[in-house]
Amino acid sequence: MKTEPVINLTKFKVTPELASFGVHDLSNWKEFQEIRGLLYYPDPPTQEQIDQRVERLTAIALREAKKTGSTQVLVSCPPWMLSPLCKELLYLNMQPVVTFTKSNNDKGVTVLSLVNAA
């Protein structure tokens, strides 16, 4: 069974486990590094900062989608950013997804699937 490609819009590199669900790193390393900065907040953000960062993150996702044909985007961000980011991705006809995980004492956290974030 072929998996749908999923854009990694998180600050973490894709693990083999996530790759098995079709998640792939960005093709542009500088944009991946930029995402790390966009998702980092040393102080509480203003609404303007959130809006600007959401706009830039969605532009990165859209550019990657045009390169790869992906329509799904793995998101992981601070809680105050999740709603506007998901809304913007949906507006651009991209489906934000998050990992559905299971935690146990022996194996740590295991990804069971990707689920729609919005």
Backbone hydrogen bonds in HBPLUS format (Angstrom, degrees):
<---DONOR---> <-ACCEPTOR-->    atom                        ^
c    i                          cat <-CA-CA->   ^        H-A-AA   ^      H-
h    n   atom  resd res      DA  || num        DHA   H-A  angle D-A-AA Bond
n    s   type  num  typ     dist DA aas  dist angle  dist       angle   num
A0006-VAL N   A0022-GLY O   2.88 MM  16  5.52 153.8  1.94 135.6 129.5     1
A0024-HIS N   A0006-VAL O   2.90 MM  18  6.16 152.1  1.97 178.1 172.3     2
A0007-ILE N   A0072-GLN O   2.91 MM  65  6.26 166.6  1.93 149.1 145.4     3
A0074-LEU N   A0007-ILE O   2.70 MM  67  5.91 162.3  1.73 166.1 171.9     4
A0008-ASN N   A0024-HIS O   3.14 MM  16  5.79 136.1  2.35 172.1 160.7     5
A0009-LEU N   A0074-LEU O   2.94 MM  65  5.58 151.3  2.02 147.3 156.7     6
A0019-ALA N   A0015-THR O   2.90 MM   4  6.16 159.1  1.94 156.1 163.0     7
A0020-SER N   A0016-PRO O   3.09 MM   4  6.31 138.8  2.27 140.5 149.5     8
A0020-SER N   A0017-GLU O   3.24 MM   3  5.32 130.8  2.49  94.8 107.0     9
A0021-PHE N   A0018-LEU O   2.89 MM   3  5.28 152.3  1.97 110.1 119.2    10
A0023-VAL N   A0018-LEU O   3.28 MM   5  5.58 157.4  2.34 140.4 133.7    11
A0022-GLY N   A0019-ALA O   2.91 MM   3  4.98 161.8  1.94 110.1 113.5    12
A0031-GLU N   A0028-ASN O   3.17 MM   3  5.45 123.8  2.50 102.5 115.7    13
A0032-PHE N   A0028-ASN O   3.16 MM   4  6.56 150.9  2.25 147.5 156.1    14
A0033-GLN N   A0029-TRP O   3.03 MM   4  6.35 157.6  2.08 150.4 155.7    15
A0034-GLU N   A0030-LYS O   2.89 MM   4  6.13 147.3  2.00 140.1 150.0    16
A0035-ILE N   A0031-GLU O   2.89 MM   4  6.15 151.4  1.97 148.4 154.9    17
A0036-ARG N   A0032-PHE O   3.33 MM   4  6.70 152.9  2.41 144.9 150.6    18
A0037-GLY N   A0033-GLN O   3.41 MM   4  6.83 152.7  2.49 143.6 149.4    19
A0037-GLY N   A0034-GLU O   3.04 MM   3  5.19 116.1  2.46  99.3 114.2    20
A0038-LEU N   A0034-GLU O   2.90 MM   4  6.24 155.3  1.96 152.7 160.7    21
A0039-LEU N   A0035-ILE O   2.96 MM   4  6.15 141.0  2.12 152.8 161.7    22
A0040-TYR N   A0037-GLY O   3.25 MM   3  5.21 158.4  2.30 101.1 107.6    23
A0050-ILE N   A0046-THR O   3.10 MM   4  6.44 162.7  2.13 152.2 156.4    24
A0051-ASP N   A0047-GLN O   2.89 MM   4  6.10 167.2  1.91 153.4 156.9    25
A0052-GLN N   A0048-GLU O   2.95 MM   4  6.12 162.1  1.98 149.6 154.2    26
A0053-ARG N   A0049-GLN O   2.98 MM   4  6.14 161.0  2.01 150.0 155.2    27
A0054-VAL N   A0050-ILE O   2.85 MM   4  6.04 160.9  1.89 156.7 162.3    28
A0055-GLU N   A0051-ASP O   2.98 MM   4  6.13 160.0  2.02 146.8 152.4    29
A0056-ARG N   A0052-GLN O   3.05 MM   4  6.33 155.8  2.11 144.2 150.4    30
A0057-LEU N   A0053-ARG O   2.85 MM   4  6.05 164.3  1.87 153.3 157.8    31
A0058-THR N   A0054-VAL O   2.94 MM   4  6.09 163.5  1.96 153.4 157.4    32
A0059-ALA N   A0055-GLU O   3.07 MM   4  6.23 146.1  2.19 138.9 148.3    33
A0060-ILE N   A0056-ARG O   3.01 MM   4  6.31 154.4  2.08 150.5 156.7    34
A0061-ALA N   A0057-LEU O   2.98 MM   4  6.28 161.8  2.01 149.2 154.2    35
A0062-LEU N   A0058-THR O   2.84 MM   4  5.97 158.8  1.88 147.0 152.8    36
A0063-ARG N   A0059-ALA O   3.00 MM   4  6.16 158.4  2.04 145.8 151.2    37
A0064-GLU N   A0060-ILE O   3.02 MM   4  6.26 160.3  2.06 150.2 155.6    38
A0065-ALA N   A0061-ALA O   2.84 MM   4  6.04 151.1  1.92 146.9 155.7    39
A0066-LYS N   A0062-LEU O   3.01 MM   4  6.27 150.6  2.10 146.0 152.9    40
A0067-LYS N   A0063-ARG O   3.21 MM   4  6.52 144.7  2.35 140.4 149.5    41
A0067-LYS N   A0064-GLU O   3.13 MM   3  5.08 121.5  2.49  92.7 107.3    42
A0068-THR N   A0064-GLU O   2.94 MM   4  6.12 153.5  2.01 152.2 159.2    43
A0069-GLY N   A0065-ALA O   2.69 MM   4  5.06 149.4  1.78 141.7 146.9    44
A0095-GLN N   A0071-THR O   2.72 MM  24  6.11 161.9  1.75 162.5 165.7    45
A0073-VAL N   A0095-GLN O   2.87 MM  22  6.03 156.3  1.92 146.5 146.7    46
A0097-VAL N   A0073-VAL O   2.77 MM  24  5.85 159.5  1.81 149.5 149.4    47
A0075-VAL N   A0097-VAL O   2.95 MM  22  6.13 162.0  1.98 174.4 175.0    48
A0081-MET N   A0078-PRO O   2.93 MM   3  5.51 157.7  1.98 121.0 128.4    49
A0082-LEU N   A0079-PRO O   3.31 MM   3  5.31 142.4  2.46  98.6 108.4    50
A0085-LEU N   A0081-MET O   3.05 MM   4  6.05 157.3  2.10 154.2 161.4    51
A0086-CYS N   A0082-LEU O   2.90 MM   4  6.02 167.3  1.92 155.8 159.3    52
A0087-LYS N   A0083-SER O   2.98 MM   4  6.12 164.2  2.00 154.5 159.1    53
A0088-GLU N   A0084-PRO O   3.04 MM   4  6.13 158.3  2.09 142.9 148.3    54
A0089-LEU N   A0085-LEU O   2.99 MM   4  6.21 161.5  2.02 152.3 157.5    55
A0090-LEU N   A0086-CYS O   2.92 MM   4  6.09 164.8  1.94 153.4 157.5    56
A0091-TYR N   A0087-LYS O   2.95 MM   4  6.13 152.6  2.03 143.5 151.3    57
A0092-LEU N   A0088-GLU O   3.11 MM   4  6.38 140.1  2.28 140.4 150.3    58
A0092-LEU N   A0089-LEU O   3.07 MM   3  5.10 126.1  2.37  95.8 109.8    59
A0094-MET N   A0089-LEU O   2.87 MM   5  5.09 158.2  1.91 144.5 144.4    60
A0093-ASN N   A0090-LEU O   2.94 MM   3  4.92 155.3  2.00 111.4 112.9    61
A0117-ALA N   A0096-PRO O   2.81 MM  21  5.39 175.8  1.81 135.5 134.9    62
A0098-VAL N   A0115-VAL O   2.87 MM  17  5.54 155.5  1.93 157.6 164.2    63
A0115-VAL N   A0098-VAL O   2.89 MM  17  5.54 163.1  1.92 161.0 165.8    64
A0100-PHE N   A0113-SER O   2.78 MM  13  5.26 164.8  1.80 161.6 157.6    65
A0112-LEU N   A0100-PHE O   2.74 MM  12  5.64 162.6  1.77 158.8 165.1    66
A0113-SER N   A0100-PHE O   3.35 MM  13  5.26 153.6  2.42 137.9 141.9    67
A0102-LYS N   A0110-THR O   2.83 MM   8  5.25 149.2  1.93 146.9 157.3    68
A0110-THR N   A0102-LYS O   2.78 MM   8  5.25 161.1  1.82 153.2 159.6    69
A0104-ASN N   A0108-GLY O   2.93 MM   4  5.27 155.2  2.00 138.0 145.5    70
A0108-GLY N   A0104-ASN O   3.06 MM   4  5.27 137.5  2.25 140.1 146.3    71
